[in-house]
Amino acid sequence: MRRLTIVCTLTVLVMLQAWTVGCEQLRRGGAMLPVEEGSDLMEEGQYEQAIEEFSKAIEIDPESFSAYCLRAEAYYEIEQYDKAVADYTKAIEVYPESGWKHPKYANAHYDRGNVYYYMEEYDKAIADYTKAIEIDPGLVDAYYDRGLSYKAQGDIGKAIADFEEVISESDDSELVDKAKQQIAELSE
């Protein structure tokens, strides 16, 4: 009899755990619809409405990396840079540690670096570009933009080194041409 009680109790606990996990997955899955709607609105240039949808997704799933990144992008588009930085920062915070070498994580640093660049906070931009490169050395755009940041600070040697990295590593002929042009300007 006691064994039956233990088995029943364990069965109930397992079922409760399964139900809890299922509810969590449903909650997270529920955030996808506003993310998709927000993405559609972004494509149409309706950034304020997109922000509302991404905010709904974040309310449903406060750890939605995608919703934070997309809302940050929408804030960037309407030049609300402080809010964009805050959302990229939150996205970086909620990204699972197991994925820290994933290109999406690198892109969050890269994109936040771009916002810092436009805010003329070059040290912060350089730090984010550097982190993006550490995570994904193939993210050649990060070298280019870090080079622009160094150039803005007057650190010509480091700027040229980053532009040379773009020339040697990029398959994008347009980006390579831009890097060559930057080196030519800096060498004058």
WOQUI-V489135 format. One record per backbone hydrogen bond with DSSP energy under -1.0 kcal/mol. CO is the residue of the C=O (numbers start at 1). NH is the residue of the N-H. If there is no record, write none. Layout:
CO&NH + CO&NH
This chain:
1&5 + 2&6 + 3&7 + 4&8 + 5&9 + 6&10 + 7&11 + 8&12 + 9&13 + 10&14 + 11&15 + 12&16 + 13&17 + 14&18 + 15&19 + 16&20 + 17&21 + 18&22 + 19&23 + 20&24 + 21&25 + 22&26 + 23&27 + 24&28 + 25&29 + 26&30 + 28&31 + 29&32 + 31&35 + 32&36 + 33&37 + 34&38 + 35&39 + 36&40 + 37&41 + 38&42 + 39&43 + 40&44 + 41&46 + 42&45 + 45&47 + 46&50 + 47&51 + 48&52 + 49&53 + 50&54 + 51&55 + 52&56 + 53&57 + 54&58 + 55&59 + 56&60 + 57&61 + 61&64 + 63&65 + 64&68 + 65&69 + 66&70 + 67&71 + 68&72 + 69&73 + 70&74 + 71&75 + 72&76 + 73&77 + 74&78 + 75&80 + 76&79 + 80&84 + 81&85 + 82&86 + 83&87 + 84&88 + 85&89 + 86&90 + 87&91 + 88&92 + 89&93 + 90&94 + 91&95 + 96&99 + 97&100 + 99&102 + 102&106 + 103&107 + 104&108 + 105&109 + 106&110 + 107&111 + 108&112 + 109&113 + 110&114 + 111&115 + 112&116 + 113&117 + 114&118 + 115&119 + 116&121 + 117&120 + 121&125 + 122&126 + 123&127 + 124&128 + 125&129 + 126&130 + 127&131 + 128&132 + 129&133 + 130&134 + 131&135 + 132&136 + 136&139 + 138&140 + 139&142 + 140&144 + 141&145 + 142&146 + 143&147 + 144&148 + 145&149 + 146&150 + 147&151 + 148&152 + 149&153 + 150&155 + 151&154 + 154&156 + 155&159 + 156&160 + 157&161 + 158&162 + 159&163 + 160&164 + 161&165 + 162&166 + 163&167 + 164&168 + 165&169 + 166&170 + 172&176 + 173&177 + 174&178 + 175&179 + 176&180 + 177&181 + 178&182 + 179&183 + 180&184 + 181&185 + 182&186 + 183&187
